Amino acid sequence: MSTKKEDTKFWQQLHNDAIEEPAKEEAAPQKKYFGTVFPAKDFDRVADAKALRHLVTQRDVDEQKLIDILAHRSQKQRMEIALQYETDFDEDLIGDLVTMLGADNDFGKVVWALMTPPRLYDARCLRGAMEGTGTDESVLIEILCSRTNKQIKKVIEAYSFATNFDLKKDLEQETDGNLRSLLIAMWEADREDKNVDYTVTLAEASTLIDEELETSLEKILTTRSYAHLRQTFLDYQRLSGHHIMEMISRQTGGFLNPTKDDIKEGYLAIVKCVLSLPGYFAERLYMAMMGFGTDEDTLTRVIVSRCEVDMKKVADIYERRHGKTLGAAIADETSGGYRDMLLALIGQD
């Protein structure tokens, strides 16, 4: 397991990469795709709907055939298949799949995730993190601190539609203190999209040094653009001699005040997303598989949400950081059809 010093050094390198990335994109302006799931070239939604209808009417589940279809179609194509299925058979494909596979096993959960529109999937994950006894703050932090303004606004609408609850009210009831304040600030979806003002970044870096941490950090982290924050972090390190992550870790959390661990996780999640979204999700996958037991829900959530976004980058950073491919780690920590589905989704089947 890496030391805190090694972690900080690695994130500093990702910070440098993020600073250099715009120049690289300008030199090579063609848009690149970093997902690992691609649209099927010879897509036939009628044939796929028919094949899935055949599968759900069989006594025994053929997991590989499900994988061959669902893991090799884009999210848009999967939604088209569901619509065609309803047209041709007057049945709900997601409902039929859940009935066939069950809703409480890992394979059934990943199939359900793949067949659910992203905004609705995020909404249901948020509701699930707050239902029943206790709250899973890490899920709330992961989703709300990593999504764009546009994505958050869509999730808010989907949450109300799918659950008949109000996301803001649920966050206020299920969290408290500084974490509640941070999550509500992210719910506001008020992050600006402006060019970097170097005078402002320098002033805000000085503020973070001179004032109490929570006084200014939340507002800066939740409203400034990613480019602005990267420069602020550079200015902070130049002025203080410390990385922003070291300051957050030092001033929040700890044995004597364990209730601050959640706000520390929230602050650091935003910082890491600013420095490298793929890096943040690579870390989430690592934490889901390290130690005793495996957090399959996090594996499913992260892989499904990133497989058509930046999973190639996530897998690359994972291997660079841990000296082991993401596919090898998943193969070691999971089994059966669930393992095969995840490997297919990350392009390592």
C-alpha positions as CSV (number, residue, x, y, z in Angstrom):
1,M,0.0,0.0,0.0
2,S,1.4,3.4,-0.9
3,T,2.3,6.1,1.6
4,K,0.6,9.5,1.9
5,K,3.8,11.1,0.4
6,E,3.7,8.8,-2.6
7,D,0.0,9.5,-3.1
8,T,0.6,13.3,-3.0
9,K,3.5,12.9,-5.5
10,F,1.3,10.9,-7.9
11,W,-1.5,13.4,-7.7
12,Q,1.0,16.2,-8.3
13,Q,1.9,14.4,-11.6
14,L,-1.7,14.1,-12.6
15,H,-2.0,17.9,-11.8
16,N,0.8,18.6,-14.2
17,D,-0.8,16.4,-16.8
18,A,-4.1,18.3,-16.4
19,I,-2.3,21.6,-16.9
20,E,-0.5,20.4,-20.1
21,E,-3.6,18.7,-21.6
22,P,-5.3,21.8,-23.2
23,A,-2.1,22.4,-25.2
24,K,-1.9,18.8,-26.3
25,E,-5.6,19.0,-27.4
26,E,-4.9,22.2,-29.3
27,A,-2.0,20.5,-31.2
28,A,-4.2,17.5,-32.0
29,P,-7.7,18.9,-32.3
30,Q,-9.5,15.8,-33.5
31,K,-11.8,14.5,-30.9
32,K,-10.7,11.3,-29.3
33,Y,-12.9,8.7,-27.6
34,F,-11.6,7.2,-24.4
35,G,-14.5,4.9,-23.6
36,T,-14.2,1.1,-23.7
37,V,-17.8,0.4,-24.9
38,F,-18.5,1.2,-28.6
39,P,-21.7,1.4,-30.6
40,A,-22.3,-1.8,-32.5
41,K,-21.5,-1.1,-36.2
42,D,-24.1,-3.4,-37.6
43,F,-26.7,-2.6,-35.0
44,D,-30.1,-4.2,-35.4
45,R,-32.4,-3.3,-32.6
46,V,-35.1,-5.7,-33.9
47,A,-32.8,-8.7,-33.9
48,D,-31.4,-7.7,-30.4
49,A,-34.9,-7.3,-29.0
50,K,-35.8,-10.7,-30.3
51,A,-32.7,-12.3,-29.0
52,L,-33.3,-10.8,-25.5
53,R,-36.9,-12.0,-25.6
54,H,-35.7,-15.5,-26.2
55,L,-33.2,-15.3,-23.4
56,V,-35.7,-14.1,-20.8
57,T,-38.2,-16.8,-21.6
58,Q,-35.6,-19.6,-21.0
59,R,-35.5,-21.5,-17.8
60,D,-31.7,-21.2,-17.4
61,V,-29.9,-17.8,-17.6
62,D,-27.4,-17.6,-20.4
63,E,-25.2,-14.9,-18.9
64,Q,-22.6,-15.0,-21.8
65,K,-25.3,-14.2,-24.4
66,L,-26.5,-11.3,-22.3
67,I,-22.9,-10.1,-22.1
68,D,-22.4,-10.4,-25.8
69,I,-25.3,-8.1,-26.4
70,L,-25.4,-5.6,-23.5
71,A,-21.7,-5.0,-23.1
72,H,-21.2,-4.5,-26.8
73,R,-23.9,-1.9,-27.4
74,S,-23.8,1.8,-26.5
75,Q,-26.1,3.2,-23.9
76,K,-28.2,4.8,-26.7
77,Q,-28.5,1.5,-28.5
78,R,-29.5,-0.3,-25.4
79,M,-32.3,2.2,-24.9
80,E,-33.4,1.7,-28.5
81,I,-33.5,-2.1,-27.9
82,A,-35.7,-1.5,-24.8
83,L,-38.2,0.6,-26.8
84,Q,-38.2,-2.0,-29.6
85,Y,-38.8,-4.8,-27.1
86,E,-41.8,-3.0,-25.7
87,T,-43.2,-2.4,-29.2
88,D,-42.7,-5.9,-30.4
89,F,-43.7,-7.8,-27.2
90,D,-45.7,-5.3,-25.2
91,E,-43.4,-6.0,-22.2
92,D,-40.9,-4.0,-20.2
93,L,-37.4,-5.3,-21.0
94,I,-35.8,-4.0,-17.7
95,G,-38.6,-5.6,-15.7
96,D,-38.2,-8.9,-17.5
97,L,-34.5,-8.9,-17.0
98,V,-34.8,-8.1,-13.3
99,T,-37.4,-10.9,-13.0
100,M,-35.1,-13.4,-14.7
101,L,-31.9,-12.4,-13.0
102,G,-33.0,-11.1,-9.6
103,A,-32.4,-7.7,-8.2
104,D,-30.1,-8.6,-5.3
105,N,-27.2,-10.3,-7.0
106,D,-24.2,-8.6,-8.6
107,F,-24.9,-9.7,-12.2
108,G,-28.5,-8.6,-12.0
109,K,-27.4,-5.2,-10.6
110,V,-24.9,-4.5,-13.4
111,V,-27.5,-5.5,-16.1
112,W,-30.1,-3.2,-14.5
113,A,-27.4,-0.4,-14.4
114,L,-26.7,-0.9,-18.1
115,M,-30.3,-0.7,-19.0
116,T,-31.0,2.5,-16.9
117,P,-30.5,6.0,-18.3
118,P,-27.4,7.6,-16.6
119,R,-29.4,10.4,-14.9
120,L,-31.9,7.9,-13.5
121,Y,-29.2,5.5,-12.4
122,D,-27.4,8.3,-10.5
123,A,-30.7,9.3,-9.0
124,R,-31.5,5.8,-7.8
125,C,-28.0,5.4,-6.4
126,L,-28.3,8.6,-4.4
127,R,-31.7,7.5,-3.1
128,G,-30.3,4.1,-2.2
129,A,-27.5,5.7,-0.3
130,M,-30.0,7.5,2.0
131,E,-32.7,4.9,2.3
132,G,-33.1,2.8,5.4
133,T,-30.8,2.9,8.5
134,G,-27.7,4.9,8.0
135,T,-26.4,6.9,5.1
136,D,-23.6,6.0,2.7
137,E,-21.9,9.4,2.5
138,S,-19.2,8.1,0.1
139,V,-21.8,7.4,-2.6
140,L,-23.3,10.9,-2.2
141,I,-19.8,12.5,-2.4
142,E,-18.8,10.4,-5.5
143,I,-21.8,11.3,-7.5
144,L,-22.4,14.9,-6.5
145,C,-18.8,15.9,-6.5
146,S,-17.9,14.4,-9.8
147,R,-20.8,15.5,-12.1
148,T,-21.1,18.6,-14.2
149,N,-23.7,21.4,-13.6
150,K,-25.7,20.0,-16.4
151,Q,-25.6,16.4,-15.2
152,I,-26.5,17.4,-11.6
153,K,-29.6,19.4,-12.8
154,K,-30.7,16.3,-14.8
155,V,-30.2,14.1,-11.8
156,I,-32.3,16.4,-9.6
157,E,-35.2,16.1,-12.1
158,A,-34.8,12.3,-12.4
159,Y,-34.6,12.0,-8.6
160,S,-38.0,13.7,-8.2
161,F,-39.5,11.8,-11.1
162,A,-38.3,8.3,-10.0
163,T,-38.6,8.5,-6.2
164,N,-41.2,11.1,-5.5
165,F,-38.7,12.7,-3.1
166,D,-36.8,15.9,-3.1
167,L,-33.1,15.5,-3.4
168,K,-32.2,18.7,-1.5
169,K,-34.6,17.8,1.4
170,D,-33.2,14.3,1.6
171,L,-29.6,15.6,1.7
172,E,-30.6,18.0,4.5
173,Q,-32.2,15.3,6.5
174,E,-29.6,12.5,6.0
175,T,-26.4,14.5,6.4
176,D,-25.2,17.2,8.8
177,G,-22.5,19.7,9.5
178,N,-19.9,20.8,6.9
179,L,-20.6,17.8,4.7
180,R,-24.3,18.8,4.4
181,S,-23.2,22.3,3.5
182,L,-20.8,21.0,0.8
183,L,-23.3,18.6,-0.7
184,I,-26.0,21.3,-0.9
185,A,-23.5,23.6,-2.5
186,M,-22.9,20.9,-5.2
187,W,-26.6,20.4,-5.5
188,E,-26.8,24.1,-6.4
189,A,-24.8,23.3,-9.6
190,D,-23.3,26.7,-9.6
191,R,-19.8,26.0,-10.9
192,E,-18.7,28.8,-13.3
193,D,-17.2,28.3,-16.7
194,K,-14.8,31.2,-17.1
195,N,-11.2,31.8,-18.2
196,V,-8.6,31.8,-15.5
197,D,-8.1,35.1,-13.8
198,Y,-4.6,34.8,-12.3
199,T,-5.1,37.8,-10.0
200,V,-8.1,36.0,-8.4
201,T,-6.4,32.6,-8.2
202,L,-3.4,34.2,-6.4
203,A,-5.8,36.1,-4.0
204,E,-7.8,33.0,-3.2
205,A,-4.6,30.9,-2.6
206,S,-3.5,33.6,-0.1
207,T,-6.9,33.4,1.5
208,L,-6.7,29.7,2.0
209,I,-3.3,30.2,3.8
210,D,-4.4,33.1,5.9
211,E,-7.9,32.1,7.0
212,E,-9.6,29.1,8.7
213,L,-10.0,26.2,6.2
214,E,-13.8,25.9,6.1
215,T,-14.3,29.7,5.9
216,S,-13.4,29.9,2.2
217,L,-12.6,26.4,0.8
218,E,-16.2,25.3,0.2
219,K,-17.1,28.3,-1.8
220,I,-13.9,28.1,-3.9
221,L,-14.2,24.4,-4.5
222,T,-17.9,24.4,-5.4
223,T,-18.1,27.5,-7.7
224,R,-14.8,28.0,-9.5
225,S,-14.1,26.3,-12.8
226,Y,-11.7,23.4,-13.0
227,A,-9.1,25.4,-14.8
228,H,-9.3,28.2,-12.2
229,L,-9.0,25.7,-9.4
230,R,-5.9,24.0,-10.9
231,Q,-4.2,27.4,-11.0
232,T,-5.3,28.2,-7.5
233,F,-3.8,24.9,-6.3
234,L,-0.5,25.8,-8.1
235,D,-0.5,29.2,-6.5
236,Y,-1.2,27.7,-3.1
237,Q,1.7,25.3,-3.3
238,R,4.1,28.0,-4.5
239,L,3.1,30.3,-1.6
240,S,2.8,27.7,1.2
241,G,5.2,25.0,0.1
242,H,2.5,22.4,0.6
243,H,0.1,20.7,-1.8
244,I,-3.6,21.5,-1.3
245,M,-4.3,17.9,-0.5
246,E,-1.8,17.9,2.4
247,M,-3.5,21.0,3.9
248,I,-6.9,19.4,3.7
249,S,-5.7,16.1,5.2
250,R,-3.9,17.9,8.0
251,Q,-6.8,20.2,9.0
252,T,-9.7,17.8,8.7
253,G,-10.4,14.3,10.1
254,G,-8.3,12.5,12.5
255,F,-8.7,10.3,15.6
256,L,-9.7,13.1,17.9
257,N,-12.4,14.4,15.5
258,P,-13.6,11.4,13.4
259,T,-16.8,13.2,12.4
260,K,-14.6,15.4,10.1
261,D,-13.6,12.4,8.0
262,D,-16.6,12.8,5.8
263,I,-15.9,16.4,5.0
264,K,-12.3,15.6,4.3
265,E,-13.4,12.9,1.9
266,G,-15.7,15.5,0.2
267,Y,-13.1,18.2,-0.1
268,L,-10.5,15.7,-1.4
269,A,-13.0,14.2,-3.9
270,I,-13.5,17.6,-5.5
271,V,-9.8,18.3,-5.6
272,K,-9.0,15.0,-7.2
273,C,-11.8,15.4,-9.8
274,V,-10.3,18.8,-10.6
275,L,-6.8,17.3,-11.0
276,S,-8.0,14.2,-12.9
277,L,-11.4,12.8,-13.1
278,P,-10.0,9.4,-14.4
279,G,-7.6,9.5,-11.5
280,Y,-10.4,9.9,-9.0
281,F,-12.3,7.0,-10.5
282,A,-9.2,4.8,-10.7
283,E,-8.8,5.4,-6.9
284,R,-12.5,4.6,-6.3
285,L,-12.0,1.3,-8.1
286,Y,-8.8,0.5,-6.1
287,M,-10.5,1.3,-2.8
288,A,-13.4,-0.9,-3.7
289,M,-11.1,-3.9,-4.2
290,M,-8.4,-3.4,-1.6
291,G,-8.3,-5.2,1.8
292,F,-10.8,-7.8,2.9
293,G,-13.9,-8.1,0.8
294,T,-15.0,-6.2,-2.3
295,D,-17.4,-3.4,-2.7
296,E,-19.2,-4.7,-5.8
297,D,-21.7,-1.8,-5.8
298,T,-18.9,0.7,-6.3
299,L,-17.3,-1.4,-9.0
300,T,-20.6,-1.5,-10.9
301,R,-21.4,2.1,-10.4
302,V,-18.0,3.4,-11.5
303,I,-17.5,1.1,-14.5
304,V,-21.0,1.6,-15.9
305,S,-20.8,5.3,-15.5
306,R,-17.3,5.7,-17.1
307,C,-17.3,2.9,-19.7
308,E,-18.5,5.3,-22.4
309,V,-16.6,8.3,-21.1
310,D,-13.0,7.8,-20.0
311,M,-12.5,4.2,-19.0
312,K,-9.3,3.9,-21.1
313,K,-7.8,6.7,-19.0
314,V,-9.1,5.2,-15.8
315,A,-7.5,1.8,-16.6
316,D,-4.2,3.4,-17.6
317,I,-3.9,5.5,-14.4
318,Y,-4.9,2.4,-12.4
319,E,-2.1,0.4,-13.9
320,R,0.5,3.2,-13.6
321,R,-0.4,3.7,-9.9
322,H,-0.7,0.1,-8.8
323,G,1.5,-1.9,-11.2
324,K,-1.4,-4.2,-12.1
325,T,-3.9,-3.9,-14.8
326,L,-7.5,-3.1,-13.9
327,G,-8.6,-6.2,-15.6
328,A,-6.3,-8.4,-13.5
329,A,-7.6,-6.8,-10.4
330,I,-11.2,-7.3,-11.3
331,A,-10.5,-10.9,-12.3
332,D,-8.9,-11.5,-8.9
333,E,-11.7,-9.9,-6.9
334,T,-14.9,-11.0,-8.7
335,S,-16.2,-14.2,-10.4
336,G,-18.6,-15.8,-12.8
337,G,-20.8,-13.8,-15.1
338,Y,-20.4,-10.6,-13.1
339,R,-16.6,-10.8,-13.6
340,D,-17.1,-11.4,-17.3
341,M,-19.5,-8.5,-17.7
342,L,-17.1,-6.1,-16.0
343,L,-14.2,-7.2,-18.0
344,A,-16.2,-6.8,-21.2
345,L,-17.2,-3.3,-20.2
346,I,-13.6,-2.2,-19.6
347,G,-12.6,-3.8,-22.9
348,Q,-10.5,-6.6,-21.4
349,D,-12.8,-9.6,-22.1
